[in-house]
Amino acid sequence: MLSKKDFTKFIKELKKLKNLEDNVDQALRKLSPDFGGFSLGDHTILVLDILQSALNDKSDFIGYFMYELEWGKKYTKECITDKKGKEIKLKTIEDLYNALKKYHNSGSKNA
């Protein structure tokens, strides 16, 4: 299992790179309204795949946190629950790590 310290470092760096990518895309769109878009999607997917593999993230908590919850900004209570209806908190990187540790590394099949 990846340590919380390393996981946090990697997620923060991925977020920083994703933000830079978005800024480049926005700048290019301002220069040309017909610009199709800029993305380093393959690189993001590669890092995401590595993190998911390292943390046994079969339920895609990391991808959900990044894309659907916009790094936790769109998190609301009960937006994700386990099979018993209990909230899985994904507001912060620490919450994400704890959920991965609880639901995936422990061998639990509840999520």
Residue, then its C-alpha position, 0 to 999 in steps of 0.5 A: m500500500l502506498s503511504k498516505k504521505d506519498f499518495t497525497k504528494f502524487i495526487k497534489e502534483l497530478k492536480k497541479l499538472k491538470n490545472l496547468e493543462d486546463n490553463v493552457d487549453q483556456a489560453l489557446r481557446k482565447l487565441s482561437p475560438d475554433f481551437g479544438g482543445f488541448s489535453l495531456g489526457d494519456h498522461t493523466i490516465l497513465v498516472l491515474d491507472i498507476l495510482q489505482s493499481a497501487l491502491n487496489d482501487k477497483s471502484d474508481f474512487i480516485g477517478y470519481f474524486m478527480y473528475e466527478l467531484e472536481w478534487g472534492k469541491k463538489y462533494t456532498k453528504e451521501c453522494i457516495t455510499d457503501k452497500k449498507g448505505k453508509e456515507i463514504k466521505l470524499k471531500t479531501i485527499e485524506d478522506l480519499y486515502n482513508a476510503l481506499k484503505k478501508y474499502h479496498n486494501s482491507g479486502s472489503k467488498n462493501a463499496 
